[in-house]
Amino acid sequence: MAILHTVVFRLSHPAGSPEEALFLDTARETLTVIAGVRDFTVRRQVSAKSDLDWQFSMLFDDQDAYDAYDAHPLHREFVATRWATEVEAFQEYDFVDRP
Amino acid sequence: MAILHTVVFRLSHPAGSPEEALFLDTARETLTVIAGVRDFTVRRQVSAKSDLDWQFSMLFDDQDAYDAYDAHPLHREFVATRWATEVEAFQEYDFVDRP
């Protein structure tokens, strides 16, 4: 079953800053290299009912593809070197079709 | 600019119950009648990193369509009679394309 993996987050960088753009660009360039990552999308979160500003969304064909992504060295390195230091707050959600 | 309106939520009903199914079916049948609601989708939230269980997602072509939905009597009635009494917790997010 396909899994839509999403994370909504807030960066430590000012809105519109070069650092913000670099983070978003680096994420796309790094994570889309990983086999099994489909439909990688960066969206701006604009509801005032949340204090998070961005969303990454990606689709995996199945749990194996998701697990391979999670364990992939490029993903692990991105999390350790960029995510851990530049993201102030986040919330993950994974979605599947209604059973 | 198109707006992807989403809400992740948890119901007071047991998972797999008829009451749960009825809530989800009624939401779809009620809200998709409203002009401007596109791509209405019900998804199951499965990440253990969140305690919310379901997501409604819908696409509006622009803010006017979103505002018309928000003010629509069918939406207002659904929120007052079903959402307010059957939803235990929720989080809204609205997404637009990265500027």
Backbone of each chain as ProteinMPNN parsed JSONL, in Angstrom:
{"seq_chain_A": "MAILHTVVFRLSHPAGSPEEALFLDTARETLTVIAGVRDFTVRRQVSAKSDLDWQFSMLFDDQDAYDAYDAHPLHREFVATRWATEVEAFQEYDFVDRP", "coords_chain_A": {"N_chain_A": [[0.84, -1.207, 0.0], [0.544, 2.19, -0.853], [2.298, 4.881, 0.7], [1.942, 8.086, 1.934], [4.236, 10.195, 2.925], [4.759, 12.763, 5.178], [6.035, 15.862, 6.464], [5.622, 18.614, 8.521], [6.989, 21.747, 9.225], [9.066, 24.195, 10.997], [11.545, 26.539, 10.312], [14.7, 27.739, 11.635], [15.561, 29.913, 10.312], [15.11, 33.261, 8.988], [12.04, 34.166, 7.304], [12.064, 34.099, 3.812], [14.783, 34.334, 3.611], [18.163, 33.769, 2.337], [19.266, 31.521, 3.568], [17.066, 30.016, 4.282], [16.036, 29.359, 1.713], [18.201, 27.885, 0.785], [18.2, 25.682, 2.492], [15.772, 24.438, 1.793], [16.206, 23.904, -0.915], [18.447, 22.23, -0.784], [17.414, 20.068, 0.594], [15.56, 19.056, -1.276], [17.313, 18.426, -3.401], [18.942, 16.537, -2.245], [17.292, 14.508, -1.099], [15.666, 13.583, -3.132], [17.305, 12.076, -4.66], [17.341, 9.582, -3.606], [16.391, 6.275, -4.106], [13.05, 5.294, -4.766], [11.734, 7.438, -3.681], [9.019, 9.307, -4.451], [7.246, 11.941, -6.147], [8.154, 14.171, -4.652], [7.515, 17.035, -2.8], [7.554, 20.463, -1.988], [5.861, 22.57, 0.11], [4.369, 25.65, 1.143], [3.176, 26.395, 4.331], [0.273, 28.0, 5.325], [-1.83, 28.474, 7.061], [-3.098, 30.261, 9.82], [-3.682, 28.86, 12.026], [-1.726, 27.114, 12.665], [1.676, 27.089, 13.76], [3.689, 26.323, 12.124], [5.622, 26.349, 9.091], [6.356, 25.18, 6.661], [6.117, 22.355, 4.418], [7.287, 19.125, 3.676], [6.569, 16.629, 1.364], [6.235, 13.306, 0.3], [5.947, 10.363, -1.713], [5.749, 6.895, -1.189], [5.903, 3.656, -2.623], [5.473, 1.424, -1.075], [5.902, -0.091, 2.23], [8.487, -1.12, 2.335], [9.933, 0.511, 0.574], [9.737, 2.895, 1.935], [11.098, 2.255, 4.325], [13.642, 1.801, 3.29], [14.324, 4.342, 2.411], [14.319, 5.677, 4.884], [16.498, 4.522, 6.145], [18.549, 5.191, 4.496], [21.829, 6.403, 3.761], [22.106, 9.048, 2.723], [19.769, 10.284, 3.543], [19.99, 9.986, 6.332], [22.304, 11.479, 6.801], [21.486, 14.012, 5.983], [19.507, 14.559, 7.903], [21.069, 14.56, 10.229], [22.952, 16.602, 9.816], [21.703, 18.865, 8.783], [18.827, 19.042, 9.213], [18.668, 18.636, 12.028], [19.871, 20.883, 13.062], [18.749, 23.152, 11.891], [16.012, 23.137, 11.977], [13.327, 24.176, 13.881], [10.933, 23.249, 14.943], [8.657, 20.548, 14.405], [6.253, 18.323, 12.833], [5.425, 15.069, 12.082], [3.473, 13.211, 9.723], [2.0, 10.3, 8.386], [0.276, 9.06, 5.661], [-2.242, 6.847, 4.47], [-4.41, 5.29, 2.059], [-7.891, 5.338, 2.797], [-8.983, 2.511, 4.52]], "CA_chain_A": [[0.0, 0.0, 0.0], [1.331, 3.425, -0.951], [2.354, 5.699, 1.914], [2.267, 9.492, 1.719], [5.024, 10.615, 4.087], [4.802, 14.226, 5.229], [6.493, 16.53, 7.686], [5.375, 20.056, 8.553], [8.094, 22.203, 10.086], [9.449, 25.612, 11.048], [13.002, 26.707, 10.3], [15.262, 28.81, 12.462], [15.956, 31.022, 9.428], [14.049, 34.229, 8.667], [11.278, 33.936, 6.078], [12.596, 34.776, 2.64], [16.246, 34.455, 3.665], [18.935, 32.819, 1.52], [19.457, 30.292, 4.328], [15.816, 29.258, 4.133], [16.008, 28.81, 0.353], [19.247, 26.871, 0.661], [17.738, 24.478, 3.181], [14.718, 23.792, 0.993], [16.821, 23.398, -2.149], [19.328, 21.112, -0.439], [16.55, 18.924, 0.916], [15.055, 18.488, -2.531], [18.398, 17.857, -4.194], [19.494, 15.379, -1.538], [16.346, 13.427, -0.805], [15.086, 13.022, -4.358], [18.272, 11.132, -5.233], [17.123, 8.28, -2.985], [15.459, 5.436, -4.861], [11.763, 5.046, -4.116], [11.086, 8.706, -3.326], [8.199, 9.796, -5.573], [6.395, 13.128, -5.955], [8.662, 15.049, -3.587], [6.896, 18.351, -2.952], [7.746, 21.453, -0.937], [4.741, 23.501, 0.148], [4.314, 26.654, 2.196], [2.003, 26.262, 5.207], [-0.18, 29.383, 5.48], [-2.911, 28.639, 8.035], [-2.722, 30.894, 11.089], [-3.983, 27.906, 13.094], [-0.497, 26.374, 12.953], [2.867, 27.949, 13.749], [4.677, 25.71, 11.236], [5.677, 27.17, 7.874], [6.692, 24.442, 5.433], [5.839, 20.92, 4.4], [7.81, 18.198, 2.678], [5.671, 15.506, 1.115], [6.774, 12.346, -0.674], [5.133, 9.155, -1.82], [6.44, 5.611, -1.316], [5.004, 2.617, -3.139], [5.174, 0.455, -0.024], [6.682, 0.083, 3.453], [9.893, -1.408, 2.044], [10.534, 1.712, -0.018], [9.803, 3.866, 3.041], [12.174, 1.827, 5.216], [14.92, 1.997, 2.6], [14.555, 5.793, 2.495], [14.63, 6.049, 6.261], [17.829, 4.01, 6.486], [19.537, 5.58, 3.486], [22.855, 7.315, 4.282], [21.865, 10.442, 2.342], [18.718, 10.771, 4.437], [20.541, 10.076, 7.69], [23.25, 12.596, 6.855], [20.71, 15.259, 5.92], [18.87, 14.749, 9.211], [22.084, 14.845, 11.251], [23.748, 17.806, 9.567], [20.889, 20.035, 8.431], [17.543, 19.045, 9.928], [18.847, 18.722, 13.478], [20.378, 22.193, 13.47], [18.055, 24.273, 11.26], [14.563, 23.011, 12.159], [12.957, 24.525, 15.261], [9.792, 22.446, 15.376], [8.085, 19.812, 13.271], [5.291, 17.259, 13.101], [5.319, 14.111, 10.981], [2.25, 12.437, 9.497], [2.031, 9.383, 7.248], [-1.105, 8.808, 5.256], [-2.568, 5.786, 3.519], [-5.8, 5.354, 1.641], [-8.874, 4.831, 3.762], [-9.17, 1.067, 4.335]], "C_chain_A": [[0.874, 1.255, 0.0], [1.209, 4.239, 0.338], [2.761, 7.115, 1.535], [2.944, 10.0, 2.99], [5.147, 12.138, 4.07], [5.405, 14.699, 6.54], [6.25, 18.033, 7.515], [6.364, 20.631, 9.555], [8.277, 23.721, 10.025], [10.968, 25.69, 11.124], [13.432, 27.8, 11.268], [15.6, 30.047, 11.626], [14.8, 31.991, 9.197], [13.345, 33.872, 7.357], [11.881, 34.745, 4.931], [14.111, 34.892, 2.605], [16.919, 33.473, 2.725], [19.132, 31.486, 2.241], [18.223, 29.391, 4.233], [15.776, 28.592, 2.752], [17.033, 27.692, 0.191], [18.831, 25.571, 1.335], [16.733, 23.72, 2.316], [15.307, 23.188, -0.285], [17.692, 22.179, -1.863], [18.518, 19.865, -0.102], [16.068, 18.257, -0.367], [16.176, 17.76, -3.288], [18.965, 16.585, -3.563], [18.513, 14.219, -1.505], [15.748, 12.803, -2.064], [16.055, 12.104, -5.086], [17.972, 9.706, -4.76], [16.051, 7.498, -3.744], [14.175, 5.235, -4.074], [11.04, 6.292, -3.675], [10.35, 9.236, -4.552], [7.464, 11.072, -5.171], [6.857, 13.998, -4.785], [8.159, 16.47, -3.822], [7.215, 19.211, -1.737], [6.572, 22.423, -1.001], [4.913, 24.479, 1.316], [3.042, 26.443, 3.011], [1.54, 27.67, 5.604], [-1.324, 29.559, 6.481], [-2.38, 29.259, 9.319], [-2.987, 29.969, 12.268], [-2.826, 26.957, 13.384], [0.663, 27.352, 12.922], [4.007, 27.311, 12.941], [4.535, 26.309, 9.834], [5.857, 26.405, 6.565], [6.266, 22.992, 5.564], [6.679, 20.251, 3.319], [6.828, 17.052, 2.576], [6.317, 14.601, 0.085], [5.966, 11.065, -0.612], [6.032, 7.933, -1.971], [5.444, 4.548, -1.774], [4.587, 1.626, -2.058], [6.101, 0.698, 1.17], [8.168, -0.18, 3.219], [10.593, -0.182, 1.472], [10.712, 2.791, 1.055], [10.98, 3.518, 3.963], [13.551, 2.057, 4.589], [15.309, 3.475, 2.61], [15.027, 6.175, 3.896], [16.058, 5.656, 6.639], [18.923, 4.519, 5.551], [20.555, 6.583, 4.051], [22.635, 8.778, 3.902], [20.787, 11.07, 3.236], [19.26, 10.978, 5.846], [21.493, 11.261, 7.842], [22.508, 13.936, 6.816], [20.075, 15.57, 7.279], [19.905, 15.2, 10.256], [22.748, 16.206, 11.068], [22.911, 19.043, 9.297], [19.613, 20.103, 9.269], [17.737, 19.324, 11.412], [19.249, 20.12, 13.933], [19.549, 23.359, 12.943], [16.544, 24.251, 11.452], [14.217, 23.227, 13.632], [11.864, 23.634, 15.813], [9.231, 21.714, 14.169], [7.068, 18.79, 13.762], [5.212, 16.368, 11.866], [3.921, 13.516, 10.936], [2.494, 11.528, 8.301], [0.603, 8.979, 6.918], [-1.189, 7.637, 4.289], [-4.041, 5.951, 3.133], [-6.702, 4.808, 2.744], [-9.12, 3.344, 3.496], [-10.597, 0.75, 3.855]], "O_chain_A": [[1.829, 1.356, 0.77], [0.155, 4.273, 0.974], [3.793, 7.325, 0.897], [2.286, 10.209, 4.009], [5.582, 12.727, 3.08], [5.304, 14.037, 7.573], [6.621, 18.631, 6.506], [6.558, 20.058, 10.627], [7.743, 24.414, 9.16], [11.595, 24.983, 11.913], [12.644, 28.66, 11.663], [15.892, 31.108, 12.178], [13.638, 31.585, 9.209], [13.959, 33.351, 6.427], [12.168, 35.932, 5.078], [14.668, 35.481, 1.678], [16.326, 32.461, 2.352], [19.161, 30.435, 1.6], [18.332, 28.17, 4.119], [15.511, 27.395, 2.646], [16.767, 26.681, -0.458], [19.08, 24.486, 0.81], [16.842, 22.508, 2.137], [14.937, 22.082, -0.681], [17.673, 21.207, -2.619], [18.891, 18.749, -0.466], [16.159, 17.039, -0.517], [16.003, 16.632, -3.749], [19.41, 15.676, -4.264], [18.861, 13.088, -1.843], [15.368, 11.632, -2.061], [15.665, 11.422, -6.034], [18.314, 8.739, -5.44], [14.952, 7.997, -3.988], [14.208, 5.03, -2.861], [9.861, 6.233, -3.328], [10.967, 9.572, -5.562], [7.107, 11.258, -4.008], [6.035, 14.501, -4.019], [8.349, 17.038, -4.898], [7.154, 18.744, -0.599], [6.317, 23.027, -2.043], [5.525, 24.158, 2.334], [1.954, 26.326, 2.447], [2.321, 28.446, 6.156], [-1.749, 30.688, 6.727], [-1.347, 28.841, 9.843], [-2.566, 30.257, 13.388], [-2.934, 26.092, 14.252], [0.651, 28.321, 12.163], [5.16, 27.722, 13.068], [3.445, 26.727, 9.443], [5.547, 26.92, 5.491], [6.081, 22.472, 6.665], [6.773, 20.742, 2.194], [6.317, 16.564, 3.585], [6.884, 15.079, -0.897], [5.377, 10.731, 0.416], [6.961, 7.932, -2.779], [4.286, 4.547, -1.358], [3.496, 1.057, -2.109], [6.968, 1.571, 1.131], [9.016, 0.465, 3.836], [11.723, 0.124, 1.852], [11.715, 3.505, 1.072], [11.763, 4.393, 4.333], [14.497, 2.455, 5.267], [16.477, 3.816, 2.795], [16.006, 6.902, 4.062], [16.738, 6.379, 7.367], [20.106, 4.292, 5.805], [20.168, 7.518, 4.752], [22.952, 9.665, 4.694], [20.886, 12.233, 3.629], [19.021, 12.011, 6.472], [21.495, 11.951, 8.861], [22.863, 14.873, 7.531], [20.106, 16.711, 7.74], [19.647, 16.099, 11.057], [23.068, 16.883, 12.045], [23.36, 20.16, 9.554], [19.355, 21.097, 9.947], [17.039, 20.161, 11.985], [18.989, 20.497, 15.075], [19.631, 24.458, 13.492], [15.863, 25.225, 11.131], [14.746, 22.549, 14.513], [11.859, 23.299, 16.998], [9.318, 22.202, 13.042], [7.03, 18.44, 14.941], [4.967, 16.84, 10.755], [3.269, 13.339, 11.965], [3.118, 11.934, 7.32], [-0.172, 8.604, 7.797], [-0.339, 7.457, 3.417], [-4.802, 6.656, 3.795], [-6.312, 3.931, 3.515], [-9.432, 2.961, 2.369], [-10.933, -0.416, 3.646]]}, "seq_chain_B": "MAILHTVVFRLSHPAGSPEEALFLDTARETLTVIAGVRDFTVRRQVSAKSDLDWQFSMLFDDQDAYDAYDAHPLHREFVATRWATEVEAFQEYDFVDRP", "coords_chain_B": {"N_chain_B": [[-4.126, 31.783, -6.335], [-3.858, 28.318, -5.837], [-5.11, 26.537, -3.002], [-4.369, 24.078, -0.717], [-6.307, 22.63, 1.497], [-6.227, 21.187, 4.641], [-7.043, 18.912, 7.301], [-6.083, 17.19, 10.13], [-7.144, 14.66, 12.295], [-8.699, 13.211, 15.278], [-11.143, 10.904, 16.134], [-13.878, 10.453, 18.477], [-14.926, 7.986, 18.339], [-14.604, 4.368, 18.362], [-11.925, 2.733, 16.578], [-12.693, 1.414, 13.434], [-15.38, 1.238, 13.924], [-18.984, 1.39, 13.279], [-19.875, 3.984, 13.724], [-17.642, 5.564, 13.291], [-17.235, 5.102, 10.526], [-19.591, 6.181, 9.566], [-19.335, 8.884, 10.224], [-17.162, 9.642, 8.575], [-18.193, 9.065, 6.039], [-20.416, 10.751, 5.973], [-19.213, 13.247, 6.14], [-17.866, 13.339, 3.667], [-20.035, 13.15, 1.901], [-21.465, 15.419, 2.529], [-19.705, 17.66, 2.4], [-18.603, 17.627, -0.128], [-20.577, 18.485, -1.739], [-20.505, 21.173, -1.781], [-19.841, 23.977, -3.749], [-16.759, 24.475, -5.434], [-15.13, 22.874, -3.891], [-12.567, 20.735, -4.426], [-11.077, 17.579, -5.271], [-11.56, 16.156, -2.855], [-10.425, 14.23, -0.214], [-10.132, 11.414, 1.888], [-7.937, 10.247, 4.24], [-6.128, 7.76, 6.048], [-4.228, 8.272, 8.956], [-1.131, 7.068, 9.86], [1.314, 7.233, 11.153], [3.211, 6.636, 14.057], [4.195, 8.782, 15.345], [2.341, 10.695, 15.648], [-0.744, 11.313, 17.333], [-3.076, 11.467, 15.993], [-5.633, 10.332, 13.718], [-6.921, 10.473, 11.228], [-7.272, 12.148, 8.049], [-8.727, 14.871, 6.366], [-8.618, 16.213, 3.149], [-8.672, 18.836, 0.821], [-8.949, 20.717, -2.214], [-8.788, 24.098, -3.158], [-9.412, 26.509, -5.679], [-8.761, 29.144, -5.267], [-8.542, 31.858, -2.842], [-11.085, 32.965, -2.614], [-12.796, 30.82, -3.227], [-12.2, 29.173, -1.093], [-13.049, 30.771, 1.071], [-15.781, 30.897, 0.502], [-16.521, 28.241, 0.867], [-15.931, 28.007, 3.607], [-17.836, 29.667, 4.742], [-20.167, 28.487, 3.967], [-23.477, 27.236, 4.49], [-23.845, 24.406, 4.683], [-21.32, 23.483, 5.405], [-20.968, 24.879, 7.814], [-23.049, 23.793, 9.318], [-22.306, 21.118, 9.42], [-19.956, 21.277, 10.932], [-20.978, 22.266, 13.344], [-22.826, 20.317, 14.17], [-21.709, 17.764, 13.884], [-18.814, 17.658, 13.732], [-18.084, 19.141, 16.051], [-18.935, 17.541, 18.113], [-17.976, 14.946, 17.724], [-15.288, 14.876, 17.222], [-12.229, 14.559, 18.77], [-9.689, 15.718, 18.834], [-7.709, 17.89, 16.793], [-5.812, 19.193, 13.996], [-5.29, 21.827, 11.86], [-3.978, 22.527, 8.6], [-2.957, 24.591, 5.957], [-1.911, 24.578, 2.652], [0.198, 26.023, 0.183], [1.741, 26.406, -3.054], [5.3, 26.495, -3.118], [6.591, 29.714, -2.918]], "CA_chain_B": [[-3.246, 30.642, -6.046], [-4.587, 27.171, -5.27], [-4.869, 26.271, -1.583], [-4.664, 22.713, -0.278], [-6.807, 22.749, 2.866], [-6.183, 19.866, 5.28], [-7.203, 18.817, 8.751], [-5.775, 15.872, 10.684], [-8.021, 14.629, 13.477], [-8.987, 11.953, 15.972], [-12.552, 10.794, 16.493], [-14.211, 9.824, 19.76], [-15.442, 6.638, 18.063], [-13.596, 3.308, 18.23], [-11.453, 2.422, 15.229], [-13.426, 0.347, 12.771], [-16.787, 1.219, 14.336], [-19.942, 1.975, 12.338], [-19.958, 5.432, 13.958], [-16.503, 6.142, 12.589], [-17.518, 5.061, 9.085], [-20.686, 7.109, 9.272], [-18.788, 10.246, 10.264], [-16.339, 9.873, 7.38], [-19.07, 9.07, 4.869], [-21.258, 11.952, 6.025], [-18.351, 14.382, 5.798], [-17.659, 13.342, 2.213], [-21.291, 13.406, 1.181], [-21.914, 16.783, 2.82], [-18.769, 18.73, 2.035], [-18.309, 17.628, -1.568], [-21.682, 19.16, -2.429], [-20.222, 22.617, -1.788], [-19.137, 24.411, -4.956], [-15.384, 24.91, -5.226], [-14.369, 21.824, -3.203], [-11.996, 19.811, -5.402], [-10.16, 16.526, -4.801], [-11.796, 15.803, -1.453], [-9.794, 12.939, 0.05], [-10.048, 10.93, 3.268], [-6.777, 9.357, 4.4], [-5.802, 7.252, 7.374], [-2.919, 8.708, 9.445], [-0.589, 5.846, 10.452], [2.581, 7.424, 11.861], [3.145, 6.583, 15.516], [4.67, 10.06, 15.857], [1.171, 11.554, 15.864], [-1.872, 10.582, 17.919], [-4.265, 11.718, 15.172], [-5.904, 9.103, 12.959], [-7.539, 10.679, 9.924], [-7.072, 13.446, 7.405], [-9.49, 15.352, 5.211], [-7.843, 17.106, 2.296], [-9.441, 19.344, -0.315], [-8.224, 21.75, -2.951], [-9.558, 25.255, -3.637], [-8.684, 27.207, -6.737], [-8.283, 30.443, -4.779], [-9.035, 32.226, -1.514], [-12.533, 33.179, -2.685], [-13.449, 29.509, -3.143], [-11.989, 28.734, 0.291], [-13.935, 31.574, 1.93], [-17.172, 30.498, 0.235], [-16.666, 26.961, 1.573], [-15.923, 28.222, 5.05], [-19.083, 30.333, 5.128], [-21.328, 27.761, 3.429], [-24.323, 26.655, 5.545], [-23.62, 22.967, 4.841], [-20.088, 23.351, 6.174], [-21.208, 25.373, 9.172], [-23.917, 22.847, 10.009], [-21.52, 19.91, 9.692], [-19.05, 21.591, 12.045], [-21.734, 22.458, 14.589], [-23.608, 19.152, 14.601], [-20.948, 16.525, 13.861], [-17.41, 17.879, 14.1], [-17.937, 19.642, 17.42], [-19.289, 16.526, 19.103], [-17.381, 13.638, 17.464], [-13.841, 15.006, 17.032], [-11.555, 14.768, 20.055], [-8.517, 16.579, 18.665], [-7.427, 18.085, 15.369], [-4.853, 20.232, 13.604], [-5.461, 22.273, 10.468], [-2.868, 23.09, 7.832], [-3.269, 24.993, 4.577], [-0.656, 24.578, 1.905], [0.271, 26.602, -1.158], [3.012, 26.115, -3.696], [6.435, 27.301, -2.657], [6.658, 30.972, -3.696]], "C_chain_B": [[-4.043, 29.525, -5.377], [-4.154, 26.941, -3.823], [-5.296, 24.841, -1.276], [-5.033, 22.786, 1.205], [-6.859, 21.347, 3.483], [-6.482, 19.983, 6.769], [-6.937, 17.359, 9.142], [-6.497, 15.789, 12.019], [-8.137, 13.232, 14.065], [-10.447, 11.974, 16.399], [-12.724, 10.193, 17.892], [-14.669, 8.376, 19.567], [-14.308, 5.601, 17.999], [-13.209, 3.095, 16.774], [-12.253, 1.262, 14.664], [-14.901, 0.291, 13.11], [-17.691, 1.763, 13.233], [-20.039, 3.492, 12.493], [-18.811, 6.174, 13.256], [-16.785, 6.213, 11.084], [-18.597, 6.068, 8.712], [-20.196, 8.554, 9.282], [-18.02, 10.549, 8.973], [-17.198, 9.95, 6.123], [-19.917, 10.339, 4.813], [-20.447, 13.194, 5.659], [-18.184, 14.468, 4.285], [-18.941, 13.756, 1.491], [-21.756, 14.848, 1.364], [-20.995, 17.822, 2.183], [-18.481, 18.779, 0.538], [-19.454, 18.226, -2.385], [-21.355, 20.642, -2.631], [-19.372, 22.98, -3.006], [-17.717, 24.847, -4.598], [-14.527, 23.908, -4.489], [-13.892, 20.822, -4.252], [-11.143, 18.764, -4.688], [-10.324, 16.211, -3.318], [-11.286, 14.383, -1.21], [-9.815, 12.645, 1.545], [-8.87, 9.971, 3.331], [-6.66, 8.928, 5.865], [-4.393, 7.726, 7.745], [-2.32, 7.551, 10.247], [0.749, 6.03, 11.172], [2.361, 7.392, 13.368], [3.624, 7.895, 16.146], [3.553, 11.094, 15.985], [0.067, 10.706, 16.477], [-3.181, 10.892, 17.191], [-4.398, 10.613, 14.127], [-6.394, 9.293, 11.532], [-7.153, 12.034, 9.359], [-8.154, 13.68, 6.358], [-8.6, 16.329, 4.458], [-8.728, 17.551, 1.15], [-8.704, 20.511, -0.936], [-9.196, 22.845, -3.374], [-8.729, 26.001, -4.679], [-8.097, 28.526, -6.263], [-8.921, 30.737, -3.422], [-10.541, 32.443, -1.521], [-13.285, 31.859, -2.557], [-13.358, 28.963, -1.717], [-12.966, 29.471, 1.222], [-15.397, 31.175, 1.746], [-17.483, 29.164, 0.917], [-16.809, 27.19, 3.078], [-17.253, 28.795, 5.53], [-20.325, 29.547, 4.731], [-22.149, 27.107, 4.555], [-24.106, 25.155, 5.737], [-22.356, 22.694, 5.655], [-20.317, 23.751, 7.623], [-22.059, 24.38, 9.981], [-23.147, 21.563, 10.348], [-20.595, 20.129, 10.892], [-19.822, 21.642, 13.368], [-22.367, 21.164, 15.096], [-22.797, 17.871, 14.674], [-19.526, 16.73, 14.377], [-17.269, 18.225, 15.576], [-18.172, 18.553, 18.463], [-18.542, 15.208, 18.935], [-15.859, 13.671, 17.295], [-13.183, 15.372, 18.36], [-10.391, 15.753, 19.968], [-8.266, 16.741, 17.18], [-6.381, 19.173, 15.177], [-5.086, 20.552, 12.131], [-4.128, 22.744, 9.89], [-3.398, 23.472, 6.454], [-1.96, 25.17, 3.819], [-0.827, 25.272, 0.545], [1.629, 26.24, -1.75], [4.104, 27.009, -3.123], [6.554, 28.539, -3.539], [7.912, 31.015, -4.575]], "O_chain_B": [[-4.815, 29.776, -4.452], [-2.99, 27.127, -3.469], [-6.431, 24.445, -1.539], [-4.167, 22.982, 2.058], [-7.461, 20.435, 2.917], [-6.213, 21.004, 7.403], [-7.494, 16.429, 8.558], [-6.469, 16.743, 12.797], [-7.745, 12.233, 13.463], [-10.922, 12.961, 16.962], [-11.835, 9.52, 18.412], [-14.783, 7.628, 20.538], [-13.184, 5.932, 17.623], [-14.023, 3.249, 15.863], [-12.462, 0.251, 15.336], [-15.609, -0.6, 12.643], [-17.238, 2.502, 12.358], [-20.259, 4.205, 11.514], [-18.995, 7.26, 12.707], [-16.597, 7.254, 10.455], [-18.521, 6.723, 7.673], [-20.601, 9.354, 8.438], [-18.217, 11.597, 8.359], [-16.968, 10.787, 5.251], [-20.11, 10.926, 3.748], [-20.933, 14.08, 4.956], [-18.341, 15.536, 3.694], [-18.925, 14.598, 0.593], [-22.365, 15.429, 0.466], [-21.454, 18.745, 1.511], [-18.155, 19.835, -0.005], [-19.313, 18.445, -3.588], [-21.873, 21.28, -3.548], [-18.329, 22.377, -3.258], [-17.501, 25.507, -3.582], [-13.306, 24.062, -4.454], [-14.699, 20.144, -4.888], [-10.563, 19.031, -3.636], [-9.337, 16.023, -2.608], [-11.669, 13.448, -1.914], [-9.548, 13.524, 2.364], [-8.806, 9.003, 2.573], [-7.048, 9.653, 6.781], [-3.466, 7.599, 6.944], [-2.93, 7.095, 11.214], [1.267, 5.073, 11.747], [1.449, 8.032, 13.89], [3.471, 8.094, 17.351], [3.795, 12.233, 16.385], [-0.047, 9.518, 16.178], [-4.264, 10.617, 17.708], [-3.402, 10.028, 13.701], [-6.296, 8.378, 10.714], [-6.76, 12.944, 10.089], [-8.46, 12.793, 5.561], [-7.918, 17.162, 5.056], [-9.453, 16.744, 0.57], [-7.934, 21.205, -0.272], [-10.283, 22.566, -3.88], [-7.507, 26.104, -4.569], [-7.074, 28.982, -6.775], [-9.735, 29.959, -2.924], [-11.21, 32.136, -0.535], [-14.295, 31.784, -1.858], [-14.307, 28.371, -1.202], [-13.624, 28.851, 2.056], [-16.16, 31.121, 2.711], [-18.565, 28.977, 1.472], [-17.697, 26.635, 3.725], [-17.733, 28.442, 6.607], [-21.433, 29.914, 5.124], [-21.584, 26.498, 5.463], [-24.178, 24.677, 6.869], [-22.326, 21.788, 6.488], [-19.908, 23.045, 8.545], [-21.819, 24.161, 11.168], [-23.317, 20.996, 11.427], [-20.474, 19.263, 11.758], [-19.363, 21.119, 14.384], [-22.439, 20.936, 16.303], [-23.143, 16.972, 15.44], [-19.089, 16.074, 15.322], [-16.424, 17.66, 16.27], [-17.656, 18.641, 19.577], [-18.467, 14.422, 19.879], [-15.216, 12.624, 17.232], [-13.538, 16.368, 18.99], [-10.138, 16.52, 20.898], [-8.569, 15.845, 16.392], [-6.107, 19.963, 16.079], [-5.08, 19.667, 11.275], [-3.276, 23.282, 10.597], [-4.197, 22.744, 5.864], [-1.032, 25.827, 4.29], [-1.845, 25.125, -0.133], [2.542, 25.822, -1.038], [3.848, 28.137, -2.701], [6.61, 28.43, -4.764], [8.131, 31.991, -5.292]]}, "name": "protein", "num_of_chains": 2, "seq": "MAILHTVVFRLSHPAGSPEEALFLDTARETLTVIAGVRDFTVRRQVSAKSDLDWQFSMLFDDQDAYDAYDAHPLHREFVATRWATEVEAFQEYDFVDRPMAILHTVVFRLSHPAGSPEEALFLDTARETLTVIAGVRDFTVRRQVSAKSDLDWQFSMLFDDQDAYDAYDAHPLHREFVATRWATEVEAFQEYDFVDRP"}
